[in-house]
Amino acid sequence: MLKQFLSKLPRKTSKPDSDESCRGDSSRARDASPRAAVRNSRSNGGSSTAKRTSSSAVFPASTVSVIEPLVPFKDVPSSEKMNLFVSKLSLCCVTFDFTDPGKNTVEKDVKRRTLVELVDFVSSYGSGRFGEPAILAMCRMCAINLFRVFPPNYRSNRGGENDDDEPAFDPAWPHLQLVYELLLKFITSSSLDAKVAKKYIDHSFISRLLELFDSEDPREKDCLKTILHRVYGKFMVHRPYIRKSINNVFYRFVFETEKHNGIAELLEVFGSIISGFALPLKEEHKMFLWRVLIPLHKPKSMGVYFQQLSYCVTQFIEKEPKLASIVIRGLLKYWPIINSQKEVMFLSELEEILEAINMVEFQRVMVPLFWRIGCCINSLHFQVAERALFLWNNDHIVNLIAHNRQVILPIIFPALERNSQSHWNPAVLNLTHNVRKMFMEMDEKLFLSCHSQFKEEETMLNSAAEKRKEAWKQLEHAASLQPVIGNTAVLVSPI
């Protein structure tokens, strides 16, 4: 098996490639590099020759060395190290089945040691630039090892509903981790010229990289978010495409599937991207806030990525405070009515937004906002009511309320009064009494006015209820006097 493993390597021969073999090799290497890179590799081959292998159309034949790939880097001269680097990358293009631990153990160990060598070489390489053959070989090796379609059980996506479920771990991780580490070292290396590498780390490569975020293995997603962030930082020409591609993942998740395992990690990457946005914000970035971040509050699995989402929203508001009212309107639009856990999360995010809001923006949304907060205060779920009342522990929010108490207190007073009279939870009752006391000390005259108005409204409501009750009694009495004909339904007075 080891001989078959090593036979995958490219070797020089005196037999030239035919046009037919080039076409066949190109089709086998299509997932490893862009078409333009393949054509460039063929043209660079010139009059050099190479054996008919899957590598001959990918690597320029003139640069493929006959050096034994298992030779350590320290045992070859500096002029041959890059050729050895390409040969070792080609060796690592062979993949194995890791579901059977006892299968191909020798070959797996050879590949692992080779990957460790490559990581060390890239980390310490500083004598020049990586040429196109090396970049192409690296992209090809990463594509063969990393880019894969996850099996159906990977895509089940429990959506965070069962938090006790253990994450799924990929059995091939011992090799995948080294490939990810090698790719990260390669991208961040000062010897990699972004202007040259952008031809190979192109839109297709980035798209396939983003597809890997649907992995259930948290270790893989951690590596991916670091690599994607480095790619975004190094390849400025690809930044608009990366943002657009991430947006498309979010759109598909929110409006189509509501199933994806990497939303939290993608939001974490985008959080660092948002922090680098220049001021004033472009219209494209504002549309991302309104069309992507706010609708991401809608899925029921929001708890899985809530912290990252809240951070992204807060970043926007810190950069442009006038967006706070837009965000609050969006939260009210997607406010969960029957999901108490999401309500608590919404209230937590709302407090963060209110801490950064200015007076003008606050006044634009305070009426619908405190109507909703009043509903939360009256919630029978004690955590929702408690979290809503905790807003009065924030000095900045209390200051905003105090300056607008003439509008806010009449909205919120009925909820406070009903809570103080009938809420079942002692903690909520204590918090309600503290808030009432705060409003009393803030403006006693306004408080008493609201109290008297509430009493009048309660009297009117009780009177209307009594009238309805009396009207129903009269209807029941009138119906009981009518003769029963056929199968006509009859109202029967309770005994």
ABEGO torsion letter per residue (X at the ends): XAAAAAAABBBBBABBBBAAAAAAAAAAAAAABBAAAAAAAAAAAEABBBBBBAAAAABBAAABBABBAABBAAABBAAAAAAAAAAAAAAAABBBBAABAABGAAAAAAAAAAAAAAAAAAAABAAEBBBAAAAAAAAAAAAAAABBBBBAAAAAGAGGABAABBBBBBAAAAAAAAAAAAAAAAAABAABBAAAAAAABBAAAAAAAAAAAABABAAAAAAAAAAAAAAAAABAAAAAAAAAAAAAAAAAAAAAAGBBAAAAAAAAAAAAAAAABBOBBBAAAAAAAAAAAAAAAABAAAAAAAAAAAAAAAAAAAABAAAAAAAAAAAAAABBAABAAAAAAAAAAAAAAAAABBAAAAAAAAAAAAAAAAAAAABABAAAAAAAAAAAABAAAAAAAAAAAAAAAAAAAAAAAAAAAABABAAAAAAAAAAAAAAAAABAAAAAAAAAAAAAAAAAAAAAAAAAAAAAAAAAAAAAABBBBEABBBBBBBX
